[in-house]
Amino acid sequence: MQQHHLSVSIKASYYTLNELSDETERVWVVFHGYGQLAEYFIKKFEGLDPEKNFIIAPQGLSKYYLDGVYGRVGASWMTKEDRLTEIDNQYSYIDAVLSQYDTSEKQLIYFGFSQGTATMGRYAAHAKIPFKKMIIWAGTFPPDTDPKDWQYLNGSEEIHYYTSREDKYFKEEMIDNQNKVLKAAMNREPELHWYEGGHRVIPEVVATL
């Protein structure tokens, strides 16, 4: 038995919030968590000033039924199956999404929640697009990026880590592990923030970012 790969052309959706205009100051690229859909996840950012913030929400390419074989649908960024191919597909897809917009004169903000944090981190290392801020929310930064991929950073970027002791997935050792991974990758540690709530994005907090 041999595994084979081939390239195909597909259609994939993504969502945006607000309009990209001359008044736009910040462009957010936001990555949803496991089992979520971008069309609902993007609503978490409705509290941001619509004149100054334009939000782009890519969506995991794999969709599935959350409860058996019918009902609510969620999306996943990847699984361990054919992992490297899935990561390459993510890069191609997100590259295509961002190519639709000229964001060169705007501040880029990456936001990753839960499973989306790993996708965000790998993509930022791959794309090497200068960014203003990276927000890790209740997720784990990927430990497999190459420090060479972060040499494009100039040192002024803000790295923030939001977590909650009410999160069912939270463990105290995650903080040290996160610091070590980011130190190895970017030679810096994230600024730690605590929020009240479980494993979810808090729109009231997002509105203040």
PAZAPA-4460 file (N, C-alpha, C; in steps of 0.05 Angstrom, whole numbers, plus 32768, in hexadecimal, padded with zeros to 4 digits):
% residues 209
    n_x    n_y    n_z   ca_x   ca_y   ca_z    c_x    c_y    c_z   seq   type   mol
   8011   7FE8   8000   8000   8000   8000   8012   8019   8000     1      M     A
   800B   802C   7FEF   8019   8045   7FEE   8006   805D   7FF0     2      Q     A
   800E   8071   7FFE   7FFF   8089   7FFF   8008   809C   7FE9     3      Q     A
   7FF4   80A9   7FDC   7FFA   80BC   7FC7   7FED   80D7   7FCD     4      H     A
   7FF8   80EC   7FC2   7FEC   8107   7FC5   7FEA   8113   7FA9     5      H     A
   7FD6   8123   7FA5   7FD4   8133   7F8D   7FC8   814E   7F94     6      L     A
   7FCC   8161   7F82   7FC1   817C   7F87   7FA7   817F   7F78     7      S     A
   7F93   818B   7F85   7F79   8190   7F79   7F71   81AC   7F80     8      V     A
   7F5F   81B7   7F70   7F54   81D2   7F74   7F39   81CF   7F83     9      S     A
   7F36   81DC   7F99   7F1E   81DA   7FA9   7F14   81F6   7FB0    10      I     A
   7EFB   81F8   7FB8   7EF0   8211   7FC3   7EEE   820E   7FE1    11      K     A
   7EF7   8223   7FEF   7EF6   8223   800D   7EEC   823E   8016    12      A     A
   7EDC   823E   802B   7ED1   8258   8034   7EE1   8264   804B    13      S     A
   7EDD   827E   804E   7EE8   828D   8065   7ED5   82A4   806A    14      Y     A
   7ED8   82B2   8080   7EC5   82C7   8087   7ED5   82E1   808E    15      Y     A
   7EC8   82F7   808A   7ED3   8311   8092   7EBE   8321   80A1    16      T     A
   7EC8   8333   80B1   7EB7   8345   80C1   7EC0   8362   80BD    17      L     A
   7EAE   8374   80B7   7EB4   8390   80B1   7EBF   8393   8096    18      N     A
   7EC7   83AB   808F   7ED2   83B0   8074   7EEF   83BA   8076    19      E     A
   7F00   83B1   8063   7F1B   83BA   8062   7F1B   83D4   8052    20      L     A
   7F24   83EA   805F   7F23   8404   8053   7F3B   8414   805B    21      S     A
   7F3D   842D   8052   7F53   843F   8059   7F52   8444   8077    22      D     A
   7F3B   8442   8083   7F39   8448   80A0   7F41   8430   80B1    23      E     A
   7F43   8418   80A5   7F4A   8401   80B3   7F67   8403   80BE    24      T     A
   7F6B   83FE   80D7   7F85   83FF   80E3   7F91   83E3   80E8    25      E     A
   7F7F   83D0   80EF   7F89   83B5   80F7   7F7A   83A0   80E8    26      R     A
   7F89   838D   80DE   7F7D   8375   80D1   7F82   835D   80E3    27      V     A
   7F6D   8350   80EB   7F6F   8338   80FC   7F6C   831F   80EB    28      W     A
   7F7D   830C   80EF   7F79   82F1   80E3   7F74   82DE   80FB    29      V     A
   7F5C   82D4   80FD   7F53   82C5   8115   7F4E   82A8   810E    30      V     A
   7F58   8297   811F   7F57   827A   811B   7F45   826D   8130    31      F     A
   7F30   8260   8128   7F1C   8254   813A   7F27   823B   8147    32      H     A
   7F19   8231   815B   7F21   8219   8169   7F14   8200   815D    33      G     A
   7F1B   81EA   8168   7F11   81D0   815E   7EF3   81CE   8160    34      Y     A
   7EE6   81C6   814B   7EC9   81C2   814B   7EB9   81DC   8147    35      G     A
   7EC6   81F2   8141   7EB8   820B   813D   7EB6   8211   811F    36      Q     A
   7EA6   8224   8118   7EA4   822E   80FC   7EAB   824B   80FC    37      L     A
   7EB8   8254   80E7   7EC2   8270   80E6   7EAB   8284   80E6    38      A     A
   7E94   827D   80DB   7E7E   8290   80D9   7E73   8298   80F5    39      E     A
   7E76   8286   8108   7E6E   828C   8124   7E85   8296   8134    40      Y     A
   7E9D   828C   8130   7EB4   8295   813F   7EBA   82B2   813A    41      F     A
   7EB6   82BC   8122   7EBC   82D7   811B   7EAB   82EB   812A    42      I     A
   7E93   82E2   8134   7E82   82F4   8143   7E8E   82FC   815D    43      K     A
   7EA2   82ED   8167   7EAF   82F4   8180   7EBE   830F   817E    44      K     A
   7EC1   8319   8165   7ED1   8331   8161   7EBF   8349   8159    45      F     A
   7EA5   8346   815C   7E93   835C   8155   7E96   8374   8167    46      E     A
   7EA2   8371   817F   7EA5   8387   8191   7EBB   839A   818A    47      G     A
   7ECC   8392   8177   7EE2   83A4   816E   7ED7   83BA   815D    48      L     A
   7EE3   83D1   815E   7EDB   83E8   814E   7EDB   83E0   8130    49      D     A
   7EC3   83E0   8123   7EC1   83D7   8108   7ECF   83E9   80F4    50      P     A
   7ED4   8402   80FB   7EE2   8414   80E8   7F00   840F   80E8    51      E     A
   7F0B   8405   80FE   7F28   8401   8100   7F31   83E5   80FE    52      K     A
   7F1E   83D1   80FF   7F26   83B5   8100   7F18   83A5   80EA    53      N     A
   7F28   8397   80DB   7F1D   8384   80C7   7F26   8368   80CE    54      F     A
   7F13   8356   80D0   7F19   833B   80DA   7F15   8327   80C4    55      I     A
   7F29   8315   80C1   7F28   82FF   80AE   7F28   82E5   80BE    56      I     A
   7F15   82D4   80B8   7F14   82BA   80C7   7F15   82A3   80B3    57      A     A
   7F2C   8297   80AF   7F2E   827E   80A0   7F20   8268   80AF    58      P     A
   7F1B   8252   80A1   7F0D   823C   80AE   7F1C   8222   80A8    59      Q     A
   7F1E   8211   80BC   7F2A   81F6   80B8   7F1D   81E8   80A1    60      G     A
   7F2E   81DB   8091   7F24   81CF   8078   7F14   81B5   807C    61      L     A
   7F16   81AA   8094   7F07   8191   809A   7EEE   8197   80AB    62      S     A
   7ED7   8190   80A0   7EBE   8194   80AF   7EB2   8179   80B6    63      K     A
   7EA3   8178   80CC   7E97   815F   80D6   7E7F   8165   80E7    64      Y     A
   7E6E   8151   80EB   7E57   8154   80FD   7E61   8152   811A    65      Y     A
   7E59   8164   812B   7E62   8165   8146   7E55   814E   8157    66      L     A
   7E3D   8147   8150   7E2E   8133   8160   7E26   811B   814E    67      D     A
   7E38   810A   8147   7E31   80F3   8137   7E31   80F8   8119    68      G     A
   7E1A   80F2   810D   7E19   80F4   80EF   7E06   8109   80E5    69      V     A
   7DFD   811B   80F6   7DEC   8131   80ED   7DEC   8147   8102    70      Y     A
   7DDF   815D   80FC   7DDD   8173   810F   7DF2   8188   810B    71      G     A
   7DFC   8193   8121   7E0F   81A9   8120   7E29   81A1   8113    72      R     A
   7E35   81B3   8104   7E4E   81AE   80F6   7E65   81BE   8102    73      V     A
   7E7C   81B3   8104   7E94   81C1   810D   7EAB   81BC   80F9    74      G     A
   7EC0   81CB   80FD   7ED8   81C8   80EB   7EF1   81C3   80FC    75      A     A
   7F04   81B5   80F0   7F1D   81AF   80FC   7F34   81B8   80EA    76      S     A
   7F49   81C2   80F6   7F60   81CA   80E6   7F70   81B2   80DC    77      W     A
   7F72   819D   80EC   7F82   8186   80E4   7F80   8170   80F9    78      M     A
   7F89   8159   80F2   7F8D   8143   8105   7FA9   8138   8101    79      T     A
   7FB0   8123   810F   7FCA   8117   810C   7FCD   8108   80F1    80      K     A
   7FB7   8101   80E4   7FB7   80F2   80CB   7FC2   8103   80B4    81      E     A
   7FD7   80FA   80A7   7FE3   8109   8091   7FE8   8126   8099    82      D     A
   7FF4   8129   80B0   7FF7   8143   80BD   8005   8158   80AB    83      R     A
   801C   8151   80A0   802B   8164   8091   801D   816E   8078    84      L     A
   800E   815C   806B   7FFE   8164   8054   7FE8   8177   805D    85      T     A
   7FDB   8172   8074   7FC7   8184   807E   7FD2   819F   8084    86      E     A
   7FEA   81A0   808F   7FF6   81BA   8094   7FFC   81C9   807B    87      I     A
   8006   81BC   8066   800B   81C8   804C   7FF2   81D3   8040    88      D     A
   7FDC   81C4   8043   7FC2   81CD   8039   7FB9   81E6   8047    89      N     A
   7FBE   81E7   8062   7FB7   81FF   8071   7FC6   8217   8066    90      Q     A
   7FE0   8214   8062   7FF0   822B   8057   7FE5   8235   803D    91      Y     A
   7FDF   8223   802A   7FD5   822B   8010   7FBB   8239   8012    92      S     A
   7FA9   822E   8023   7F8F   823A   8027   7F91   8256   8033    93      Y     A
   7F9F   8259   8049   7FA1   8273   8056   7FB0   8287   8045    94      I     A
   7FC5   827E   8037   7FD2   8290   8024   7FBE   829B   8010    95      D     A
   7FAD   828A   8006   7F99   8292   7FF2   7F85   82A6   7FFE    96      A     A
   7F7D   82A1   8017   7F6A   82B3   8024   7F76   82CF   8027    97      V     A
   7F8E   82D1   8032   7F9B   82EB   8037   7FA3   82F9   801D    98      L     A
   7FA7   82EA   8008   7FAE   82F7   7FEE   7F97   8307   7FE3    99      S     A
   7F7F   8304   7FEE   7F68   8314   7FE4   7F68   8330   7FEE   100      Q     A
   7F7A   8337   8001   7F79   8351   800E   7F95   835D   800F   101      Y     A
   7F96   8378   800B   7FAF   8386   800E   7FB0   8391   802B   102      D     A
   7FC0   8383   803B   7FC1   838B   8058   7FDD   8397   805F   103      T     A
   7FEC   839E   804A   8008   83A6   804F   800B   83BF   8060   104      S     A
   7FF7   83D0   805F   7FF8   83E9   806E   7FE9   83E8   8088   105      E     A
   7FE0   83D0   8090   7FD1   83CD   80A8   7FE0   83BD   80BD   106      K     A
   7FD8   83BF   80D6   7FE4   83AF   80EB   7FD6   8394   80EB   107      Q     A
   7FE7   837F   80E9   7FDC   8364   80E9   7FDC   8358   8105   108      L     A
   7FC5   834D   810C   7FC2   8340   8126   7FBA   8323   8121   109      I     A
   7FC9   8310   812C   7FC2   82F4   812B   7FB3   82ED   8145   110      Y     A
   7F9D   82DE   8143   7F8E   82D5   815B   7F88   82B7   8157   111      F     A
   7F91   82A7   8169   7F8C   828A   8168   7F7F   8280   8181   112      G     A
   7F69   8271   817E   7F5B   8265   8195   7F5D   8247   8194   113      F     A
   7F65   823B   81AA   7F65   821E   81AE   7F75   8211   8197   114      S     A
   7F69   81FF   8188   7F77   81F1   8172   7F82   8205   815E   115      Q     A
   7F74   821B   815A   7F7C   822F   8147   7F97   823C   814E   116      G     A
   7F9F   823A   8167   7FB9   8246   816F   7FD0   8239   8160   117      T     A
   7FCF   821F   815E   7FE5   8211   8150   7FE5   8218   8132   118      A     A
   7FCD   821A   8126   7FCC   8222   810A   7FD6   823E   8106   119      T     A
   7FCF   8250   8118   7FD8   826B   8117   7FF6   826D   8119   120      M     A
   8002   825F   812C   801F   8260   8130   802E   8255   8118   121      G     A
   8026   823E   810E   8033   8233   80F7   8031   8245   80DF   122      R     A
   8019   8250   80DB   8015   8261   80C4   8026   827B   80C5   123      Y     A
   8027   8287   80DD   8037   829F   80E0   8055   8299   80DA   124      A     A
   805E   8282   80E2   807A   827A   80DD   807E   8276   80BF   125      A     A
   806A   826A   80B2   806B   8265   8095   8069   827E   8084   126      H     A
   8056   828F   808B   8050   82A6   8079   8064   82BD   807C   127      A     A
   806F   82C0   8095   8083   82D5   809A   8079   82F0   8093   128      K     A
   805F   82F5   8099   8054   8310   8096   8057   831F   80B0   129      I     A
   8064   8336   80AF   8068   8346   80C8   804D   834B   80D6   130      P     A
   804C   8347   80F0   8033   834B   80FE   8038   835D   8117   131      F     A
   8023   8369   8120   8024   837B   8138   8020   836B   8151   132      K     A
   800D   8358   8151   8006   834A   8169   7FFD   832E   8163   133      K     A
   8004   831B   8175   7FFB   8300   8173   7FEE   82F8   818E   134      M     A
   7FD6   82EE   818C   7FC6   82E8   81A4   7FC1   82CA   81A5   135      I     A
   7FCB   82BD   81B9   7FC7   82A0   81BE   7FB1   829E   81D3   136      I     A
   7F9A   8293   81CB   7F83   8292   81DE   7F7C   8275   81E4   137      W     A
   7F81   826D   81FC   7F79   8252   8205   7F83   823D   81F2   138      A     A
   7F9B   8240   81E9   7FA6   822D   81D6   7FC4   8228   81DB   139      G     A
   7FCF   8216   81CC   7FEC   820F   81CF   7FFB   8216   81B6   140      T     A
   800F   8227   81B9   801F   822F   81A2   802E   8216   8198   141      F     A
   8030   8213   817D   803C   81FA   8173   805A   81F9   8179   142      P     A
   8063   81E2   8183   807F   81DF   818A   8092   81D8   8173   143      P     A
   8087   81D6   815B   8096   81CB   8144   809E   81E1   812F   144      D     A
   809C   81FA   8136   80A6   820E   8123   80C4   8212   8126   145      T     A
   80D1   821A   8111   80EE   821D   8110   80F5   823A   8118   146      D     A
   8107   823E   812B   810F   8259   8132   8117   826A   811A   147      P     A
   8122   825E   8105   812A   826D   80ED   8112   8279   80E0   148      K     A
   80FA   826D   80E3   80E2   8278   80D7   80D8   8291   80E4   149      D     A
   80E3   8298   80FB   80DB   82B0   810A   80EF   82C6   8108   150      W     A
   8103   82C3   80F8   8118   82D8   80F6   810E   82F1   80E8   151      Q     A
   80F6   82F0   80DD   80EB   8308   80D0   80DF   831B   80E5   152      Y     A
   80DC   8313   80FE   80D2   8324   8113   80E6   833A   8119   153      L     A
   80DC   8351   8121   80EE   8367   8128   80F0   836C   8146   154      N     A
   80E1   835D   8155   80E3   8360   8172   80CE   8371   817F   155      G     A
   80BF   8380   816F   80AA   8392   817A   808F   8384   817C   156      S     A
   808D   836C   8171   8073   835E   8171   806A   8358   818E   157      E     A
   8050   835A   8192   8044   8353   81AC   803A   8336   81AA   158      E     A
   8042   8326   81BE   8038   830A   81C0   8029   8307   81DA   159      I     A
   800F   8300   81D8   7FFE   82FF   81F0   7FF2   82E3   81F3   160      H     A
   7FF0   82DA   820B   7FE5   82C0   8212   7FCE   82C3   8225   161      Y     A
   7FB6   82BC   821D   7F9E   82BE   822D   7F96   82A2   8236   162      Y     A
   7F92   829F   8250   7F8A   8285   825B   7F78   8289   8273   163      T     A
   7F6B   8273   827C   7F59   8274   8292   7F5B   825A   82A2   164      S     A
   7F5B   825D   82BD   7F5B   8245   82CE   7F40   8238   82CE   165      R     A
   7F2C   8244   82C2   7F12   8238   82BF   7F10   8227   82A6   166      E     A
   7F24   8229   8295   7F25   8219   827C   7F2A   81FC   8283   167      D     A
   7F19   81EA   827A   7F1B   81CE   8281   7F35   81C1   8277   168      K     A
   7F41   81CE   8263   7F5A   81C3   8258   7F73   81CF   8265   169      Y     A
   7F6F   81E3   8277   7F86   81F1   8282   7F95   81E0   8297   170      F     A
   7FAF   81E1   8295   7FC1   81D6   82AA   7FD7   81EA   82AF   171      K     A
   7FDF   81EC   82C8   7FF3   8201   82D0   800C   81FF   82C0   172      E     A
   8015   81E7   82B9   802E   81E3   82AB   802D   81EE   828F   173      E     A
   8015   81F4   8285   8012   81FE   826A   8020   8219   8267   174      M     A
   8020   8229   827C   802C   8244   827B   804A   8242   8276   175      I     A
   8058   8231   8285   8075   822E   8282   807B   8221   8267   176      D     A
   806B   820E   825F   806F   8201   8245   806C   8215   822E   177      N     A
   8057   8226   8230   8053   823A   821B   806B   824D   821A   178      Q     A
   8074   8255   8231   808B   8268   8232   80A4   825B   8225   179      N     A
   80A8   8242   822B   80C0   8234   8220   80BE   8231   8202   180      K     A
   80A7   822B   81F7   80A3   8227   81DB   80A7   8241   81CC   181      V     A
   809C   8257   81D6   809F   8271   81C9   80BB   827C   81CC   182      L     A
   80C7   8276   81E2   80E3   827E   81E6   80F5   8271   81D2   183      K     A
   80F1   8257   81CD   8101   8248   81BA   80FB   8251   819D   184      A     A
   80E2   8258   8197   80DB   8260   817C   80E2   827D   8176   185      A     A
   80DA   828F   8188   80DC   82AC   8182   80F0   82BB   8194   186      M     A
   80FB   82AC   81A8   810C   82B8   81BC   80FE   82CD   81CC   187      N     A
   80E5   82C7   81D3   80D6   82D9   81E5   80C0   82C9   81F3   188      R     A
   80B5   82D4   8208   809F   82C7   8217   8086   82D9   8213   189      E     A
   806F   82CC   8213   8056   82DC   820F   804E   82EB   8229   190      P     A
   803F   8300   8225   8034   830E   823C   801B   82FF   8244   191      E     A
   801A   82F7   825E   8004   82E6   8268   7FEC   82F6   8271   192      L     A
   7FD4   82ED   8269   7FBB   82FA   8272   7FA8   82E5   827B   193      H     A
   7F9A   82EA   8291   7F86   82D8   829B   7F6B   82E3   8295   194      W     A
   7F58   82D2   828D   7F3D   82DA   828A   7F2A   82C7   8299   195      Y     A
   7F12   82D1   829F   7EFF   82C1   82AD   7EEC   82B4   8299   196      E     A
   7EEB   8299   829A   7EDA   828B   8287   7EE7   8271   8280   197      G     A
   7ED8   8260   8273   7EE3   8245   826B   7EF2   8246   8251   198      G     A
   7EF0   822F   8243   7EFF   822C   822A   7EEF   823A   8213   199      H     A
   7EF1   8255   8213   7EE2   8264   81FF   7EEF   8280   81FD   200      R     A
   7EE9   828D   81E7   7EF2   82A8   81E3   7EDD   82BB   81F0   201      V     A
   7EE7   82CF   81FE   7ED5   82E2   820C   7ED3   82FB   81FB   202      I     A
   7EBD   8300   81EE   7EBB   8318   81DC   7EC0   8332   81EA   203      P     A
   7EB8   8334   8204   7EBC   834D   8212   7EDA   8353   8216   204      E     A
   7EEA   833E   8219   7F07   8342   821B   7F13   8348   81FF   205      V     A
   7F0A   833A   81EB   7F14   833F   81D0   7F0F   835C   81C8   206      V     A
   7EF8   8367   81D0   7EF2   8383   81C8   7F05   8397   81D4   207      A     A
   7F15   838F   81E8   7F28   83A2   81F4   7F44   839E   81E9   208      T     A
   7F48   838B   81D8   7F64   8385   81CE   7F6D   839A   81B9   209      L     A
***
